[in-house]
C-alpha cells in the first residue's frame, strides 16, 4: 500500500486533501484499514488544513464512499453531457466540519496503537513539571547518581524516587516479579520481592504511569541498572500526596464566577491545602488566597473540575 501511495505521489504530484487522496488510489489495494493507520500515525496530517486527526477520521467514511463511486463511474465509462468521462478528482473538501481535535495525549496513544511506539512525544513529558517536584531524576539521569567506584553503596543501591510508564510485567512463581518502565528519556527494569508484588500487583498495568520508591544499583548481569521497588503509587496518588495547594488563573469579568468556583471546590473542602487565585479582568490584576474555611484536598479531579469553567485560563497543583 505504501509503495502505491509513493508511486502515485511521485508521478502525479502531492495529494491535496483527504478526498483527492482517496480518489487517486486503488481502494482495493489501499483499503480503509490502511488509511486509518495512516491517520492515527500522523502520516496523513498534511491532508487536513489544521492537521486535525479527529476530523480526518470522521470524514474518512464519506471520502471513501465518494471515491468509490467516482472510480465505479469512471470504470463504467460514465460521461457528462459534453461527452467527457466524469472526473471528480479536482473536487476539494473546502468546507470542513468543526471537529474538536484530539488532545496531544490522544494523538500519542493513537500513534502507539498504529505503530507500536510513540512517535511525536511521550506521555510522561506532559507530566514532567509535576514529576520533577517529587522524583529524584528522569531515567536517563540514574547512572549519574550511582557512585562510580565499587563501594557498598554502589552494590547495595541508592535510594531514589523514579517515575515511568509501565511497558512490560513479568511474574515469577511465588518469587515476586519484574516490570520495565520508560519515560521520555529512557528505560529501567524494576524488581519486586514477593511481599511487594502482593501489595502492588493491582497497579502494575501496562501504559499506567507509576511513581516508585526503592533502591537503584548496578545490574551485574545486564551491565545496566535495576531498582528494587519498596513503594509504588499511581501518578494521581503521588501528585495528591505531594501537593499543598492549587493555583487558579481567572479572566473576568464574570458575575457568576464566585458561585461557579464554590460549586467546583465544595466537594474537595475540609483539607489542608490552600487555594490561590490570579485574577485579571482586563483593567486590573489581583492575587488572592482563599480563607481557611475553603482549604481543600488538592487533586487532579479538582483541577479537572476547575478547568471546565470557561473563564478559568489555567489550573495547576502547587507542590
MOLIN-V816211 format. One record per pair of residues at least 24 apart in sequence whose ideal C-beta (glycine too) atoms are under 6 Angstrom apart, sorted by the first residue. I is the first residue (numbers start at 0). J is the second residue. D is the distance in Angstrom with one decimal. If there is no record, write none. Layout:
{{I J D} {I J D}}
This chain:
{{0 29 4.6} {0 33 4.6} {3 28 5.7} {3 29 5.9} {15 91 5.9} {16 46 5.4} {16 91 5.6} {16 92 5.3} {17 46 4.6} {17 55 5.9} {17 58 5.8} {17 62 4.9} {18 62 5.1} {18 92 4.8} {20 46 5.7} {21 62 4.6} {21 63 5.5} {21 66 3.7} {22 66 4.3} {22 69 5.4} {22 88 5.3} {26 67 5.9} {31 63 5.9} {36 113 4.7} {39 109 4.0} {39 113 4.0} {40 110 5.7} {40 113 4.1} {40 114 5.2} {51 100 4.7} {52 101 5.6} {53 98 5.1} {53 100 5.3} {53 101 4.8} {54 98 4.0} {57 98 5.4} {121 183 3.7} {123 164 5.9} {123 182 4.1} {123 183 5.1} {124 183 4.2} {129 238 5.8} {130 162 4.9} {132 318 3.9} {133 241 4.4} {134 160 4.9} {134 161 5.8} {134 162 5.0} {135 159 4.1} {135 160 5.1} {137 182 5.8} {137 184 4.4} {138 182 5.1} {138 184 5.4} {138 185 3.7} {138 187 5.1} {139 184 3.7} {139 185 4.2} {141 215 5.9} {141 224 5.4} {156 214 3.2} {156 215 5.5} {156 216 3.6} {157 215 5.5} {158 214 5.6} {159 215 5.1} {160 212 5.2} {161 211 5.4} {162 210 4.6} {164 206 6.0} {164 208 5.1} {165 205 5.3} {165 207 5.1} {168 203 4.9} {178 203 5.6} {188 225 4.7} {189 226 5.0} {189 228 5.2} {190 225 5.8} {190 227 5.3} {191 228 5.0} {195 228 5.4} {199 231 4.3} {202 231 5.5} {208 234 4.3} {210 237 3.8} {235 299 5.1} {238 316 6.0} {239 298 4.5} {241 318 5.3} {242 297 4.2} {242 316 4.3} {242 318 5.8} {243 272 5.5} {243 317 5.7} {244 272 4.5} {244 273 4.2} {244 297 5.7} {244 317 4.2} {245 274 5.7} {245 297 4.8} {245 316 5.8} {246 275 4.4} {246 315 5.6} {246 317 5.5} {247 276 5.0} {247 305 5.9} {247 314 5.4} {248 277 4.7} {248 312 4.5} {248 313 4.2} {249 278 4.8} {249 310 5.9} {250 279 5.8} {250 310 5.4} {250 312 5.3} {251 280 3.7} {252 280 4.9} {253 310 4.6} {256 310 5.9} {259 308 5.3} {263 304 4.4} {263 305 5.1} {264 295 6.0} {267 295 4.4} {267 296 5.2} {267 301 4.7} {268 295 5.7} {270 294 5.6} {270 295 4.7} {270 296 3.3} {272 297 4.1}}
